Amino acid sequence: MKLGLLTVPFAGASLMEVATWAASAGFEALEIACWPSAGGETRRYAGTSHVAVETMTAMRADEIMGGLSAKGIAVSGLGFYPNPLHADAAHRDTVLGHLTKVITAAALMKVKVVNTFLGGDRSLTVDQNWARALQIFPAIVAHARDHGVTLAFENCPMIFSQDEWPGGNNIAYAPKIWRRIFETWDGVGMNYDPSHLVWQMIDQTRFIGEFGGKMVHVHAKDLMIDRDGLYENGILSLGMGWQVPRMPGLGEVDWAQTFAALYRAGYDGPVIIEHEDRNFEGTEDKIKRGFLLARDVLRPFVK
């Protein structure tokens, strides 16, 4: 395993500046944020572009990977987390077009994994969204497979705010849907984040036992349940008002149990810290402190 971080919070720094600090702090890998370089994404913890995939060439890819390698940094994957099943067809076309460019850039960089969302239209049922996914994704899955890249979906329901109510913006969150994904498409994988199982009350040991062989990337993020928020809003609010993302070690994920299950499943890929903790944001120094805290919590498990 390699311990690393997702570069999203460092929007004001270049990729090589992030890599220099990460290496000095004992990290071994980066998941590189690859939103469109022209911007456009407005939600929190998104929109950062550390690689301009739109203009990627073989020469530029070699320069980037050579520079990271010289610092002792590997690339766990390229990350772009939009909503490919958005209700608006023009929006879907835009994000799928960019996702295609991310996959092409990954192949040029010789990066084997592109992380993304399956997506979802919050106004549709899971089955209705799945029917749309069956129309949209075969071409993008084939593009990834043809380029030697594994398309990895994250297991996040994406329901944190009123504009994601009531169905959320990603249907790939529960075992029932994951079985459909793996039964339908060859060459795709899971980007696993244990924090999303906590508030769904899904047994993570059982989940890893069933799907561990399909996990090609792991996000390390914790989650705290705000009991007062849960009391006020109730469980039918689907986490809004009571699920609080935290750095690893500050929430309710049992990391010893998680890693025990991952090792039993044979997982030996990257473990990438995903920063969504409001207590460690606002300045670059606070962001770094959050990553260092997470590093110290996870390091004993990542060998």
C-alpha positions as a Markdown table, in Angstrom:
| # | Residue | x | y | z |
|---|---|---|---|---|
| 1 | Met | 0.0 | 0.0 | 0.0 |
| 2 | Lys | 1.0 | 3.6 | -0.5 |
| 3 | Leu | -0.3 | 6.5 | 1.6 |
| 4 | Gly | -1.2 | 9.7 | -0.2 |
| 5 | Leu | -3.7 | 12.5 | -0.6 |
| 6 | Leu | -6.2 | 13.9 | -3.0 |
| 7 | Thr | -5.0 | 17.3 | -4.3 |
| 8 | Val | -8.3 | 19.1 | -4.4 |
| 9 | Pro | -7.8 | 21.3 | -1.3 |
| 10 | Phe | -4.6 | 22.9 | -2.7 |
| 11 | Ala | -6.4 | 24.8 | -5.5 |
| 12 | Gly | -3.9 | 27.7 | -5.1 |
| 13 | Ala | -0.8 | 25.6 | -5.5 |
| 14 | Ser | 0.7 | 23.9 | -8.5 |
| 15 | Leu | 0.9 | 20.2 | -8.8 |
| 16 | Met | 4.7 | 20.2 | -8.2 |
| 17 | Glu | 4.3 | 22.4 | -5.2 |
| 18 | Val | 1.8 | 20.0 | -3.7 |
| 19 | Ala | 4.1 | 17.1 | -4.5 |
| 20 | Thr | 7.1 | 18.8 | -2.9 |
| 21 | Trp | 5.2 | 19.3 | 0.3 |
| 22 | Ala | 3.6 | 15.8 | 0.2 |
| 23 | Ala | 7.0 | 14.1 | -0.2 |
| 24 | Ser | 8.5 | 16.2 | 2.6 |
| 25 | Ala | 5.7 | 15.1 | 4.9 |
| 26 | Gly | 6.2 | 11.4 | 4.2 |
| 27 | Phe | 3.4 | 10.8 | 1.7 |
| 28 | Glu | 4.0 | 8.5 | -1.2 |
| 29 | Ala | 1.2 | 9.1 | -3.7 |
| 30 | Leu | -1.2 | 11.7 | -5.1 |
| 31 | Glu | -4.6 | 11.4 | -6.6 |
| 32 | Ile | -4.5 | 14.4 | -9.0 |
| 33 | Ala | -7.6 | 16.5 | -9.3 |
| 34 | Cys | -8.6 | 17.0 | -12.9 |
| 35 | Trp | -11.6 | 19.2 | -13.2 |
| 36 | Pro | -11.8 | 21.4 | -16.4 |
| 37 | Ser | -9.0 | 23.9 | -16.3 |
| 38 | Ala | -11.4 | 26.6 | -17.4 |
| 39 | Gly | -13.4 | 26.2 | -14.2 |
| 40 | Gly | -17.2 | 25.8 | -13.9 |
| 41 | Glu | -17.6 | 23.6 | -10.9 |
| 42 | Thr | -19.0 | 25.4 | -7.9 |
| 43 | Arg | -19.7 | 22.9 | -5.2 |
| 44 | Arg | -17.3 | 22.5 | -2.2 |
| 45 | Tyr | -14.4 | 20.1 | -2.4 |
| 46 | Ala | -14.4 | 20.2 | -6.2 |
| 47 | Gly | -13.3 | 22.2 | -9.2 |
| 48 | Thr | -9.5 | 22.0 | -8.8 |
| 49 | Ser | -7.5 | 21.4 | -11.9 |
| 50 | His | -3.9 | 20.3 | -11.3 |
| 51 | Val | -3.5 | 18.8 | -14.7 |
| 52 | Ala | -4.8 | 20.3 | -17.9 |
| 53 | Val | -6.1 | 17.1 | -19.5 |
| 54 | Glu | -7.6 | 19.1 | -22.4 |
| 55 | Thr | -4.1 | 19.8 | -23.8 |
| 56 | Met | -2.3 | 16.7 | -22.6 |
| 57 | Thr | 0.4 | 15.3 | -24.9 |
| 58 | Ala | 2.8 | 12.4 | -24.6 |
| 59 | Met | 5.6 | 14.9 | -24.0 |
| 60 | Arg | 3.8 | 16.8 | -21.3 |
| 61 | Ala | 2.7 | 13.5 | -19.7 |
| 62 | Asp | 6.3 | 12.4 | -19.5 |
| 63 | Glu | 7.3 | 15.7 | -18.0 |
| 64 | Ile | 4.7 | 15.5 | -15.3 |
| 65 | Met | 5.3 | 11.9 | -14.3 |
| 66 | Gly | 9.1 | 12.4 | -14.4 |
| 67 | Gly | 8.9 | 15.4 | -12.1 |
| 68 | Leu | 6.7 | 13.5 | -9.6 |
| 69 | Ser | 8.9 | 10.4 | -9.8 |
| 70 | Ala | 12.0 | 12.5 | -9.0 |
| 71 | Lys | 10.2 | 13.6 | -5.8 |
| 72 | Gly | 9.4 | 10.0 | -4.9 |
| 73 | Ile | 5.7 | 10.5 | -5.6 |
| 74 | Ala | 3.5 | 8.0 | -7.4 |
| 75 | Val | 0.1 | 8.8 | -9.0 |
| 76 | Ser | -2.7 | 6.7 | -7.5 |
| 77 | Gly | -5.2 | 8.0 | -10.1 |
| 78 | Leu | -6.7 | 11.0 | -11.8 |
| 79 | Gly | -9.9 | 12.3 | -10.1 |
| 80 | Phe | -12.9 | 14.0 | -11.6 |
| 81 | Tyr | -16.2 | 13.7 | -9.7 |
| 82 | Pro | -19.1 | 15.3 | -11.7 |
| 83 | Asn | -22.6 | 14.0 | -12.2 |
| 84 | Pro | -22.8 | 12.1 | -15.4 |
| 85 | Leu | -26.5 | 11.2 | -14.9 |
| 86 | His | -27.5 | 14.9 | -14.3 |
| 87 | Ala | -31.1 | 15.8 | -15.3 |
| 88 | Asp | -29.9 | 18.2 | -17.9 |
| 89 | Ala | -28.7 | 16.5 | -21.1 |
| 90 | Ala | -26.3 | 19.3 | -22.1 |
| 91 | His | -24.7 | 19.1 | -18.6 |
| 92 | Arg | -24.3 | 15.3 | -19.1 |
| 93 | Asp | -22.7 | 15.8 | -22.4 |
| 94 | Thr | -20.2 | 18.3 | -21.0 |
| 95 | Val | -19.1 | 16.2 | -18.1 |
| 96 | Leu | -18.9 | 13.0 | -20.2 |
| 97 | Gly | -16.8 | 14.9 | -22.7 |
| 98 | His | -14.4 | 16.0 | -20.0 |
| 99 | Leu | -14.3 | 12.5 | -18.4 |
| 100 | Thr | -13.3 | 11.1 | -21.8 |
| 101 | Lys | -10.4 | 13.6 | -21.9 |
| 102 | Val | -9.4 | 12.6 | -18.3 |
| 103 | Ile | -9.2 | 9.0 | -19.4 |
| 104 | Thr | -7.2 | 9.8 | -22.5 |
| 105 | Ala | -4.8 | 11.9 | -20.4 |
| 106 | Ala | -4.4 | 9.0 | -17.9 |
| 107 | Ala | -3.4 | 6.7 | -20.7 |
| 108 | Leu | -0.8 | 9.2 | -21.9 |
| 109 | Met | 0.5 | 9.5 | -18.3 |
| 110 | Lys | 0.5 | 5.7 | -17.9 |
| 111 | Val | -1.9 | 6.1 | -14.9 |
| 112 | Lys | -4.1 | 3.0 | -14.6 |
| 113 | Val | -7.1 | 4.5 | -12.7 |
| 114 | Val | -9.6 | 7.3 | -13.2 |
| 115 | Asn | -11.9 | 8.0 | -10.3 |
| 116 | Thr | -15.3 | 9.4 | -10.8 |
| 117 | Phe | -19.0 | 9.1 | -9.9 |
| 118 | Leu | -21.7 | 7.0 | -11.7 |
| 119 | Gly | -24.0 | 9.9 | -10.9 |
| 120 | Gly | -27.7 | 10.3 | -10.5 |
| 121 | Asp | -30.8 | 12.5 | -11.2 |
| 122 | Arg | -32.1 | 13.3 | -7.7 |
| 123 | Ser | -35.7 | 13.4 | -9.0 |
| 124 | Leu | -35.6 | 9.8 | -10.4 |
| 125 | Thr | -35.7 | 6.4 | -8.7 |
| 126 | Val | -32.6 | 4.3 | -8.6 |
| 127 | Asp | -34.0 | 2.0 | -11.3 |
| 128 | Gln | -34.8 | 4.9 | -13.5 |
| 129 | Asn | -31.3 | 6.3 | -13.1 |
| 130 | Trp | -29.9 | 2.8 | -13.8 |
| 131 | Ala | -31.8 | 2.7 | -17.0 |
| 132 | Arg | -30.1 | 6.0 | -18.0 |
| 133 | Ala | -26.7 | 4.7 | -16.9 |
| 134 | Leu | -27.2 | 1.7 | -19.2 |
| 135 | Gln | -27.6 | 4.1 | -22.2 |
| 136 | Ile | -24.8 | 6.5 | -21.2 |
| 137 | Phe | -21.9 | 4.5 | -19.8 |
| 138 | Pro | -21.1 | 1.6 | -22.2 |
| 139 | Ala | -19.2 | 4.0 | -24.5 |
| 140 | Ile | -17.2 | 5.6 | -21.7 |
| 141 | Val | -16.4 | 2.2 | -20.1 |
| 142 | Ala | -15.2 | 1.0 | -23.5 |
| 143 | His | -13.1 | 4.1 | -24.0 |
| 144 | Ala | -11.4 | 3.4 | -20.7 |
| 145 | Arg | -10.9 | -0.3 | -21.4 |
| 146 | Asp | -9.5 | 0.5 | -24.8 |
| 147 | His | -7.0 | 2.9 | -23.3 |
| 148 | Gly | -5.9 | 0.4 | -20.5 |
| 149 | Val | -7.5 | 2.5 | -17.8 |
| 150 | Thr | -9.8 | 1.2 | -15.0 |
| 151 | Leu | -12.8 | 3.5 | -14.5 |
| 152 | Ala | -13.4 | 3.5 | -10.7 |
| 153 | Phe | -16.7 | 4.7 | -9.2 |
| 154 | Glu | -16.9 | 6.1 | -5.7 |
| 155 | Asn | -19.5 | 4.7 | -3.3 |
| 156 | Cys | -20.9 | 8.1 | -2.1 |
| 157 | Pro | -24.6 | 8.8 | -2.2 |
| 158 | Met | -24.0 | 12.5 | -2.8 |
| 159 | Ile | -26.8 | 13.8 | -0.7 |
| 160 | Phe | -25.5 | 16.5 | 1.6 |
| 161 | Ser | -27.6 | 19.6 | 0.8 |
| 162 | Gln | -31.1 | 20.6 | -0.4 |
| 163 | Asp | -30.1 | 20.8 | -4.0 |
| 164 | Glu | -29.3 | 17.0 | -3.9 |
| 165 | Trp | -32.6 | 16.1 | -2.2 |
| 166 | Pro | -34.4 | 13.7 | -2.3 |
| 167 | Gly | -32.6 | 11.0 | -4.2 |
| 168 | Gly | -29.0 | 12.2 | -4.2 |
| 169 | Asn | -26.6 | 12.7 | -7.1 |
| 170 | Asn | -25.0 | 9.3 | -7.2 |
| 171 | Ile | -26.7 | 5.9 | -7.1 |
| 172 | Ala | -23.6 | 3.8 | -6.7 |
| 173 | Tyr | -23.8 | 3.6 | -2.9 |
| 174 | Ala | -25.3 | 0.3 | -1.8 |
| 175 | Pro | -24.5 | -3.4 | -2.5 |
| 176 | Lys | -27.6 | -3.9 | -4.7 |
| 177 | Ile | -26.3 | -1.3 | -7.2 |
| 178 | Trp | -22.7 | -2.4 | -7.0 |
| 179 | Arg | -23.7 | -6.0 | -8.0 |
| 180 | Arg | -25.4 | -4.5 | -11.0 |
| 181 | Ile | -22.4 | -2.5 | -12.0 |
| 182 | Phe | -20.0 | -5.4 | -11.8 |
| 183 | Glu | -22.4 | -7.8 | -13.5 |
| 184 | Thr | -22.9 | -5.4 | -16.3 |
| 185 | Trp | -19.4 | -3.9 | -17.1 |
| 186 | Asp | -16.0 | -5.6 | -17.3 |
| 187 | Gly | -13.0 | -3.5 | -16.5 |
| 188 | Val | -14.5 | -1.1 | -13.9 |
| 189 | Gly | -13.7 | -0.9 | -10.3 |
| 190 | Met | -14.6 | 0.7 | -7.0 |
| 191 | Asn | -13.0 | 3.7 | -5.3 |
| 192 | Tyr | -13.9 | 2.7 | -1.7 |
| 193 | Asp | -14.6 | 5.3 | 1.0 |
| 194 | Pro | -15.6 | 3.7 | 4.4 |
| 195 | Ser | -17.1 | 6.9 | 5.7 |
| 196 | His | -20.1 | 6.6 | 3.4 |
| 197 | Leu | -21.1 | 3.3 | 5.0 |
| 198 | Val | -21.2 | 4.8 | 8.6 |
| 199 | Trp | -24.4 | 6.9 | 8.2 |
| 200 | Gln | -26.0 | 4.4 | 5.9 |
| 201 | Met | -25.6 | 1.7 | 8.6 |
| 202 | Ile | -24.0 | -0.7 | 6.1 |
| 203 | Asp | -21.6 | -3.2 | 7.6 |
| 204 | Gln | -18.2 | -2.3 | 6.3 |
| 205 | Thr | -16.5 | -5.6 | 7.1 |
| 206 | Arg | -19.2 | -7.5 | 5.1 |
| 207 | Phe | -19.1 | -4.9 | 2.3 |
| 208 | Ile | -15.3 | -5.3 | 2.0 |
| 209 | Gly | -15.6 | -9.0 | 2.1 |
| 210 | Glu | -18.0 | -9.0 | -0.8 |
| 211 | Phe | -16.5 | -6.2 | -3.0 |
| 212 | Gly | -12.8 | -6.1 | -1.8 |
| 213 | Gly | -11.7 | -7.8 | -5.0 |
| 214 | Lys | -13.1 | -5.0 | -7.1 |
| 215 | Met | -11.6 | -2.2 | -5.1 |
| 216 | Val | -8.8 | -0.5 | -7.1 |
| 217 | His | -8.5 | 2.7 | -5.0 |
| 218 | Val | -9.3 | 3.6 | -1.4 |
| 219 | His | -10.3 | 7.0 | 0.0 |
| 220 | Ala | -9.5 | 7.6 | 3.7 |
| 221 | Lys | -12.2 | 9.9 | 5.1 |
| 222 | Asp | -13.9 | 9.8 | 8.4 |
| 223 | Leu | -17.4 | 10.7 | 9.5 |
| 224 | Met | -18.9 | 12.0 | 12.7 |
| 225 | Ile | -22.6 | 11.7 | 13.5 |
| 226 | Asp | -23.9 | 14.8 | 15.1 |
| 227 | Arg | -26.4 | 13.3 | 17.6 |
| 228 | Asp | -28.2 | 16.7 | 18.1 |
| 229 | Gly | -28.5 | 17.1 | 14.3 |
| 230 | Leu | -29.9 | 13.5 | 14.1 |
| 231 | Tyr | -32.4 | 14.3 | 16.8 |
| 232 | Glu | -33.5 | 17.5 | 15.1 |
| 233 | Asn | -33.7 | 16.2 | 11.6 |
| 234 | Gly | -34.3 | 12.4 | 11.9 |
| 235 | Ile | -32.9 | 9.6 | 9.9 |
| 236 | Leu | -35.3 | 10.3 | 7.0 |
| 237 | Ser | -33.3 | 13.5 | 6.2 |
| 238 | Leu | -30.8 | 11.0 | 4.8 |
| 239 | Gly | -27.8 | 12.5 | 6.6 |
| 240 | Met | -28.5 | 16.2 | 6.0 |
| 241 | Gly | -27.9 | 18.0 | 9.2 |
| 242 | Trp | -26.2 | 15.2 | 11.0 |
| 243 | Gln | -23.4 | 13.6 | 9.0 |
| 244 | Val | -20.1 | 15.5 | 9.4 |
| 245 | Pro | -17.0 | 14.6 | 7.3 |
| 246 | Arg | -13.9 | 14.5 | 9.4 |
| 247 | Met | -10.2 | 13.7 | 9.0 |
| 248 | Pro | -9.4 | 10.0 | 9.8 |
| 249 | Gly | -9.3 | 9.4 | 13.5 |
| 250 | Leu | -11.8 | 12.1 | 14.4 |
| 251 | Gly | -15.0 | 10.2 | 13.4 |
| 252 | Glu | -16.7 | 6.8 | 13.8 |
| 253 | Val | -14.8 | 4.7 | 11.2 |
| 254 | Asp | -13.0 | 1.9 | 12.9 |
| 255 | Trp | -9.8 | 2.1 | 11.0 |
| 256 | Ala | -8.2 | -1.0 | 12.5 |
| 257 | Gln | -11.3 | -3.0 | 11.4 |
| 258 | Thr | -11.3 | -1.4 | 8.0 |
| 259 | Phe | -7.7 | -2.2 | 7.3 |
| 260 | Ala | -8.0 | -5.7 | 8.7 |
| 261 | Ala | -10.8 | -6.3 | 6.2 |
| 262 | Leu | -8.9 | -4.7 | 3.3 |
| 263 | Tyr | -5.8 | -6.9 | 4.0 |
| 264 | Arg | -8.0 | -10.0 | 4.2 |
| 265 | Ala | -9.5 | -9.1 | 0.8 |
| 266 | Gly | -6.0 | -8.9 | -0.6 |
| 267 | Tyr | -6.1 | -5.1 | -1.3 |
| 268 | Asp | -2.6 | -3.7 | -1.7 |
| 269 | Gly | -3.4 | -0.5 | -3.6 |
| 270 | Pro | -3.2 | 3.2 | -2.6 |
| 271 | Val | -4.9 | 4.7 | 0.4 |
| 272 | Ile | -5.6 | 8.3 | -0.4 |
| 273 | Ile | -6.7 | 10.8 | 2.3 |
| 274 | Glu | -9.7 | 12.9 | 1.2 |
| 275 | His | -10.0 | 16.2 | 3.0 |
| 276 | Glu | -13.5 | 17.5 | 3.6 |
| 277 | Asp | -13.1 | 18.5 | 7.3 |
| 278 | Arg | -14.3 | 22.1 | 7.9 |
| 279 | Asn | -12.2 | 22.3 | 11.1 |
| 280 | Phe | -9.0 | 22.1 | 8.9 |
| 281 | Glu | -9.7 | 24.5 | 6.1 |
| 282 | Gly | -9.5 | 28.3 | 5.5 |
| 283 | Thr | -5.7 | 28.5 | 5.2 |
| 284 | Glu | -3.1 | 26.2 | 3.6 |
| 285 | Asp | -1.5 | 25.7 | 7.0 |
| 286 | Lys | -4.7 | 24.4 | 8.5 |
| 287 | Ile | -5.2 | 22.1 | 5.4 |
| 288 | Lys | -1.7 | 20.7 | 5.9 |
| 289 | Arg | -2.3 | 20.2 | 9.6 |
| 290 | Gly | -5.4 | 18.1 | 8.8 |
| 291 | Phe | -3.5 | 15.9 | 6.4 |
| 292 | Leu | -0.7 | 15.4 | 8.9 |
| 293 | Leu | -3.1 | 14.4 | 11.6 |
| 294 | Ala | -4.6 | 11.9 | 9.2 |
| 295 | Arg | -1.2 | 10.6 | 8.2 |
| 296 | Asp | -0.3 | 9.9 | 11.8 |
| 297 | Val | -3.5 | 8.0 | 12.4 |
| 298 | Leu | -3.3 | 5.9 | 9.2 |
| 299 | Arg | 0.5 | 5.3 | 9.0 |
| 300 | Pro | 0.5 | 2.3 | 11.4 |
| 301 | Phe | -1.9 | 0.5 | 9.0 |
| 302 | Val | -0.3 | 1.3 | 5.7 |
| 303 | Lys | 2.8 | -0.9 | 5.1 |
